[in-house]
Amino acid sequence: MITAALLFAFACFGVGLLMCLWRMLVGTDSADRILALDTMVINVIALLVLYGILKGTAIYFEAAMLVAMVGFVSTVAYCRFVLRGDIIE
């Protein structure tokens, strides 16, 4: 039963990832693209955690933490670039 729930969750997060990819490519302004990229990072984190549950190993949880840290830094850097025109002062 847990396998069916995991497969359903994989499908839901996969569809969400594709919808965010579409929004990032077709977004009207940079704020839409930044939000879609941040949501894509969250979906990738969820997929990594689900895959770790499916395989029963903890290495994917650590990978999810690394993706979360890189995603946060990239979102902040992209927002600073859009607002100020430079990343490093």
C-alpha positions, 0 to 999 in steps of 0.5 A: 500500500505504501508503494502505491501511495509513493507512486501517486506522490511521485506522479503529483510532484512530477506534474507539479515540476512540469507545470513549474517548468512551463511557468518558468519558460513562459512567465510574463516577468522575472518575478514569475520566473523566480517563483517558479524556480523556487517552487521547482526546487521544493518539488525536487526536494520532495521527489528526493525525499520520496525516493529515499523513502522508497529505497529505504536509505538516508543518503537521499535525505542528505542530498535533499538538504544540499539541494535546499541550501543551493536552492535558497542561495540561488533564489536569493542571488537571483532576486538580488540580481533582479533588484540591484543589478549585481550580486556582490557588493 
